[in-house]
Amino acid sequence: MVKQFLEVIEFFDQAGEELVHRIPEEGSGETKFGSQLVVRENQSAVFFRDGKAYDVLGPGRHTLSTQNIPYLTEFLTKNIGFGQKSPFRVEIYFVNMKVFTQLRWGTREPVAFRDSDLGLVRLRAFGNYTMKVKQPLLFINTIVGTQGIYRSEQIHEYLKDVIVARLNDLLGETLDTIFNLPKVYDELGVAAKTRVQGDFDKYGLELIDFFIQSITPPEEVQKIIDDRSAM
């Protein structure tokens, strides 16, 4: 693997769709105090070394120094003995702080639900949500660090699994029969958002909007619902 020396560290996402971007994309890069870090508006930069996140820098041009990354300085002094002019190896994660919209969630496979009228029914559920990172260091430590992921699509897949798991629990606890679904959509959406927000908080994320677009049973069950509605 080719070693990179990071003298000017920056990342510009023209599409604005990457939630997290790692520099370098693989391994670690070599830098030293005095190097320049450019953090753009709606970005935060998180320093990593040996799998541990240390410091967060906000928008602006920063000269790496003991003042703006004190925890990393302490680590280098105690564990490596490098002086301030010596190179050290790091990874930098650029976190996009904007609001991400139209993020879709849905069940990969039908979820089993025990209906008081119909017995065991398999349901599919779909919707969308909007969210943003509110605590980049916590987000990196809990999601990127422990899960070993930093690509946006991987993070969104993980969050969708969290949403579906919480919604499945909520349906089992609050819904008696799917015949009552049409009149409880709004209540389910509010309750699901409250429950999912607790998970997002743990990851340093803010769940801004949450919508349930549909909860659908199999065709044969849908026909029974339609027949009852007609009656």
C-alpha positions in Angstrom: 0.0 0.0 0.0 1.4 3.4 -1.0 1.8 5.7 2.0 0.3 9.2 1.6 1.7 12.4 3.1 -1.2 14.7 4.0 0.1 18.3 3.8 -3.2 19.9 2.8 -6.2 17.9 3.9 -9.6 18.7 2.4 -12.7 17.1 0.8 -15.2 18.7 -1.5 -18.4 16.7 -2.2 -19.8 18.2 -5.4 -23.0 16.1 -5.2 -23.5 16.8 -1.5 -24.7 13.2 -0.9 -21.8 11.6 1.1 -22.6 11.4 4.8 -19.0 10.5 5.7 -15.8 10.6 3.6 -12.6 9.1 4.8 -9.1 10.4 3.9 -7.3 8.3 2.9 -9.9 5.9 1.8 -7.8 2.9 2.9 -5.1 2.6 5.5 -3.8 5.8 7.1 -2.0 8.9 5.9 1.1 10.6 7.3 0.9 14.2 8.4 2.6 16.5 11.0 1.8 19.6 13.0 1.8 22.6 10.8 -0.1 20.9 8.0 -3.3 22.5 6.8 -6.8 21.2 7.2 -9.6 22.8 5.2 -13.2 22.1 6.5 -16.0 23.5 4.4 -19.4 24.8 5.5 -21.7 22.1 6.7 -18.7 19.8 7.4 -16.9 18.6 10.5 -13.5 16.8 10.5 -12.9 14.0 12.9 -9.3 12.8 13.6 -8.7 9.0 14.0 -5.6 7.2 15.1 -5.3 3.4 15.7 -9.1 3.1 15.4 -9.8 5.8 18.0 -11.5 9.1 17.3 -9.8 12.1 19.0 -10.8 15.6 17.9 -13.4 17.5 15.9 -12.8 20.6 13.9 -15.5 22.8 12.4 -15.6 24.9 9.2 -12.5 27.0 8.3 -8.8 26.6 7.5 -6.9 25.1 10.4 -3.2 24.7 11.0 -2.7 21.5 12.9 -1.3 22.4 16.2 -1.3 21.4 19.9 -4.1 24.0 20.4 -6.7 22.5 18.1 -6.0 18.8 18.6 -4.9 18.6 22.2 -6.0 15.0 22.8 -4.0 13.7 19.9 -1.0 15.7 21.1 -1.3 14.0 24.5 -1.5 10.6 22.9 1.6 11.2 20.8 3.6 12.4 23.7 2.7 9.5 26.0 2.7 6.7 23.6 5.1 7.5 20.8 7.4 10.3 22.0 7.2 12.2 18.7 8.0 15.9 18.8 5.8 18.4 17.2 7.8 18.4 14.0 7.8 14.6 13.6 5.3 12.9 11.3 2.4 10.8 12.6 -0.2 8.6 10.9 -3.9 9.5 11.0 -7.2 9.1 9.2 -9.6 12.0 8.9 -13.3 11.5 8.5 -15.2 14.4 6.9 -18.8 14.4 8.2 -21.5 16.1 6.2 -23.6 18.2 8.7 -26.4 19.1 6.3 -30.0 17.8 6.6 -30.4 14.6 4.4 -33.9 14.4 2.9 -35.9 11.7 1.2 -34.1 8.8 2.9 -36.3 5.7 2.4 -36.8 2.8 4.7 -38.7 -0.4 4.2 -38.9 -4.1 5.2 -36.6 -6.3 3.1 -38.8 -9.3 3.9 -42.5 -9.4 5.2 -42.7 -9.1 9.0 -44.9 -11.5 10.9 -47.7 -9.9 12.9 -50.3 -11.7 15.0 -53.7 -10.3 14.2 -56.5 -10.8 16.6 -59.0 -11.4 13.7 -56.9 -13.0 11.0 -54.2 -14.9 13.0 -50.6 -14.7 11.7 -50.2 -12.1 8.9 -47.1 -11.0 7.1 -46.8 -7.2 6.6 -44.6 -5.0 4.5 -44.0 -1.4 5.6 -42.4 1.5 3.8 -41.7 5.2 4.4 -39.1 7.9 4.4 -37.3 10.1 6.9 -35.0 13.1 7.2 -32.0 13.4 9.5 -28.7 15.1 10.2 -25.6 14.5 12.3 -25.7 16.6 15.4 -22.7 15.1 17.3 -20.0 14.1 14.8 -17.6 12.6 17.4 -20.3 10.4 18.9 -21.6 9.5 15.5 -18.1 8.4 14.3 -17.4 6.5 17.6 -20.7 4.6 17.7 -21.5 4.0 14.0 -18.3 4.3 12.0 -15.9 3.0 14.7 -17.8 0.0 16.0 -19.5 -1.0 12.7 -16.4 -0.5 10.6 -18.4 1.5 8.0 -18.0 4.9 6.6 -19.7 4.8 3.2 -23.0 6.6 3.1 -25.1 3.8 1.7 -23.8 1.4 4.4 -24.8 3.8 7.1 -28.3 4.3 5.6 -28.7 0.5 5.4 -27.9 0.2 9.1 -30.3 3.0 10.0 -33.1 1.4 8.0 -32.6 -1.9 9.9 -32.9 0.1 13.2 -36.2 1.7 12.0 -37.8 -1.5 10.9 -36.9 -3.3 14.1 -38.5 -0.5 16.2 -41.6 -0.4 14.0 -42.0 -4.1 14.3 -41.9 -3.9 18.1 -44.4 -1.0 18.0 -46.9 -2.9 15.9 -46.8 -5.8 18.2 -47.3 -3.7 21.3 -50.0 -1.2 20.0 -51.9 -2.7 17.1 -54.6 -5.3 17.7 -55.8 -5.9 14.1 -54.8 -4.5 10.8 -58.4 -3.5 10.2 -57.6 -0.6 12.5 -54.6 0.5 10.4 -56.2 3.3 8.4 -57.2 5.2 11.5 -53.9 4.9 13.4 -51.4 5.8 10.8 -50.7 9.2 12.2 -50.4 7.8 15.8 -48.1 5.1 14.7 -45.9 7.6 12.8 -45.6 9.8 15.9 -44.9 6.9 18.2 -42.4 5.3 15.8 -40.5 8.6 15.5 -40.3 9.0 19.3 -39.0 5.4 19.6 -36.5 5.7 16.8 -35.3 9.1 17.9 -33.9 7.4 21.1 -31.7 5.2 18.9 -30.6 8.1 16.7 -29.7 10.1 19.8 -27.3 7.2 20.9 -25.5 7.6 17.5 -25.2 11.4 17.6 -28.0 11.8 15.0 -31.1 14.0 14.9 -34.2 12.4 13.4 -36.1 15.5 11.9 -39.0 14.0 10.1 -40.4 10.4 10.0 -43.2 9.2 7.8 -45.0 5.9 7.3 -46.2 5.7 3.7 -47.8 2.3 3.8 -48.2 -0.9 5.8 -49.5 -3.6 3.4 -50.7 -7.1 4.0 -50.7 -9.9 1.3 -53.2 -9.6 -1.5 -55.6 -12.1 -0.1 -55.7 -10.3 3.2 -56.1 -6.9 1.5 -59.2 -8.3 -0.3 -60.8 -9.2 3.0 -60.1 -5.7 4.2 -61.7 -4.2 1.1 -64.7 -6.5 1.4 -65.3 -5.4 5.0 -64.8 -1.8 4.1 -67.5 -2.1 1.4 -69.9 -3.6 3.9 
